[in-house]
Each structure stands twice: as C-alpha cells, then as structure tokens.
Amino acid sequence: MVRGLSVGGSIVVPQQPDEAFLRNFASHIRRWLNVSADRKLILVVGGGGPARVYQQAYKNITGSTSSNDEADWIGIMATRLNAQLLKAVFSDMCPNPVVYDPTTVELFSGQILIAAGWKPGFSTDNDAVLLAERFSAKQVINLSNIEKVYTDDPKKNPDAKPIDTISWEQFIRLVGTEWVPGKNVPFDPVASLRAQKAGIQVICAGGSDLDNLDNILNDHPFKGTTIG
C-alpha cells in the first residue's frame, strides 16, 4: 500500500524548523508504517517561511513586481533544504536520496520516499501527484495551515463556507489553472489538473492535527475536504 503525503512547508518550517511538530509528526508516521512492511509513504515537502522570505528579498532587491522563474527557483531550493531535514529524521526508513526529478525515480527501496521541488512552473504538490502516479498511489493527503477547502477565502469573505467533498471540475473553477510562485491555494492548480487526469483523489486537511492525520491514514472519519 502506497500513500502520498504533501506537507506544506509552513507546517514544517514556519520561519525556522518546528522541532516539536517534527518530533510528533515523525512519531505518528513511524507508528503507521510499523504496522506492516507493506506500507509505504511518498513524502513531499514545500518551502515554507524561508521560501517566501527569500522570494520577497529578491523582489525587494531587484524591484521585480511579478513572479517568475527566478522566484520559483528560490522557493525550490528552500523545499530541498526542508526535504533534506526530513530525510535525516527518517534516515532509517528512507534509503533513497531526496528526489528532485519525480520522472526519473525507478526504485522505492524503503518505506519512505522523500521528495522536494523539481523545476519552475508548479509547486511540490505537482511532484506529489507525479510520484503517486509513478508508484500507483490512488490518493494524496495534502497537509497545510487550513483544515478544509472553502467556497472563498475565509480571511477576506466572512460568508465563505467550508466544503466536505468537491469534484475536480468544481475545485479547478475555484483555484484556476495557472501556478504563481508563492501562490496561497489549497492545492496547486497545475497539480490539480494532473490529479484530475490521473484519477487521483486528494484530501486537504490541517497539518497541525496529527490525530486527524492518523484517521486519514487509517481510513477513519476525519476533518478535511475530499477532492475528486
């Protein structure tokens, strides 16, 4: 059984590594994997606070007002540092090197495969979907700082409603089809199009509630939004 897990960088490294969260996260993941050697986890991590800080510094220094490949590469490098930290935390379960290009991976040797950003044009969510396709995972769990997808941005619209289940067609109408570096959406628009085409289901849930993650991994009732 292979499951995909895309973890927002702001959960792992809001500004600096959240050691308490990482310790607890590792404990929950290990407990789930230790039930059976057949359980495997694709773990992809975003850039978090450092990505946004460095991207903003680049824009301030150059006067750039638009997102571009340079900003994307800065974010990608942040994801790679975060992924290397997770690789070290799970070193006994993750013999493979950190994956940068999800299209070239041939082997999934241990129980955990850790991946980071690949190239400009999309976020690490897309890498998670590509790896899910490669290793026949039918679901990607997306952990971020929101517990559910809403009909609109709840910070801007007090009438926005949480959504329990939504089709890919409806979700793509909400988030659009284009990626912008640092864009704050529940799931990357480019990754959404790929997941829709591949028939992969995505569950969006809050990253800080690890008991809820246990429920998702164990197919128990959970708090979150199911897409697809």
Order of alpha helices (4+ residues) and beta strands (2+ residues): beta-alpha-alpha-beta-alpha-alpha-beta-alpha-beta-beta-beta-beta-alpha-alpha-beta-alpha-beta
